[in-house]
Amino acid sequence: MSRKNRKNRARQNQQRSFEGTWRPIGAFSAGAQTKAKVAVSEVNSLTVSAVYRAVNLLATTYASLPFCVHSVSGKITTELPDHPLVTIFDRQPNEYMSSATFRETWFALTLLWGNGYAEIVRNFAGDVVELYIIEPWRVTPKVKGGRLIYEVMMGTDEFGNVIPARDLTPDRLLHIPCMGFNGIVGRSVVAFARESIGMAMAADQFGASFFGNGARPSGILEHPGQLGENAANRLRSSWQDSYGGSENTGKVAILEEGMKFTAQTIPPEDAQFLETRTFQVQEIARWFGVPPQKLFDTSKSSYSTLEQMDLAFYKETVRPWLVKFEKEIERKLLPPNFRCEHNADELLRADTVTRYQSHAIAVQNTIKSPDEVRSEENYNPIEGGFGAMPVVGQNMVPISLLEKVLESKSQPSTKGNDMTNGQSQDTRPIRSALETVISEAVGRMVAIETNAVRKAAKNPSGLYAWADEFYGKHEKRMKDAIGPAISAWSMVSTDPRSPSQLLDHIVRSHIDESRAAIVDASSCQPNELVATIDQMVSRWETERVQRMVKNATEVRNV
């Protein structure tokens, strides 16, 4: 039997829970009455903008995170991008919806009803092939014969007949409960926050009524005579038609027959309803664990940057939910040596400068390779495969290059090897690469030095004091920059000096030569100093770099 046929057979045997959802029995309730005299249900709570935004934000955030599966062997973790669950959770869980729609709906139902259910459909080999959402109002967890089962109402068939309920075992259902009291059935945020949501709904209704019925001008009409019921109704209706509603605000009223109009001010308790609405947004944000700014309440902010708010949102709200989903998926859909996770890198994506600083730290400490960083920034890999190798040291020496150096050092010398300048031919490619690294590092240091000297030349009287201070710091800066490359060079060089002796010689010689050249240049006329220094350091950018590289790579006896 083909894979497609096995999948179809699996659908025929297991998909009935989803099919019955088209005609649910008693899907929604009117909701429980609150002290604000407003009935609040899971559905009508979404008419409160803060509730809708909170649920939508959490659900769409979860749906947008890439899903990954890893195999774990000891301390080695390997990502499996072609694992079947990646296809289901990151592309298409079933033929009716995309993964984004599935995951958004699953989480939204979890938040509103306290329990999110997804039926697991397997083929005859036991592999997961599809997932289907089951609405929580159709599911009742029960314990029968000491075993947990989920009773699922099936609604009615195409002829209006009630389909008998089905019992699903836990291995057939992914169940994400909110916080509850027995570890099996969750209680929704709406249930806990019903009074707060009811108060927000009442404030909305009051606002709509206030602006819908508010006459402009508003107040009391006084007539000198006694009006009958019909006359009073006609006057009230005429006044309401002319001045009632927001569209009539500001119209000029014309009074006849000695009538008087007494304007009425808004009672303070009524005027505060806007403050009440603002407070309820913050209250609902607390219930859902969402920063008020994420609900577009900008009245207060406790975060100095957007990145801090996003980080707090992830750590305090999103991450605990992701752990719930991941642990349920792992225990029911993956073997013990497999793990799943939702990649939140995009959610925590910082500004460009911060990201690049983080990338630099990761590359310098061999946490990531250059190509991994380029992939995160949507750049192609470095040609030749060099970016795939981790690098070490401040000069970004490929780690594989250092491995070759160590291998060459551990191999005993063989008689008859062709020697050039005291070096074995076997290490020539390595030495050539290291010479390039040394040259680039030296070039950067000389560029820093020449720019600084040009600036200092504009103040002739302070040149000597500047040189003492600058070169005192520049010596350490040069050693930090060139040191790793010199250490690597020493591994393939027959130079009898140690890496520290070689480094001291190179840096000290360069600094002594620079200071002497500055002293000689300063003997000119002050008005000529800038031009003299400029000509001098222009030569440094080529001559001094070549000389330092030669001092580093030329073998000398000591």
Summary of the structure (lengths in Angstrom):
residues: 558
radius of gyration: 38.1
end to end distance: 80.1
largest distance: 131.2
contacts: 1591
relative contact order: 0.07
helix: 56%
strand: 14%
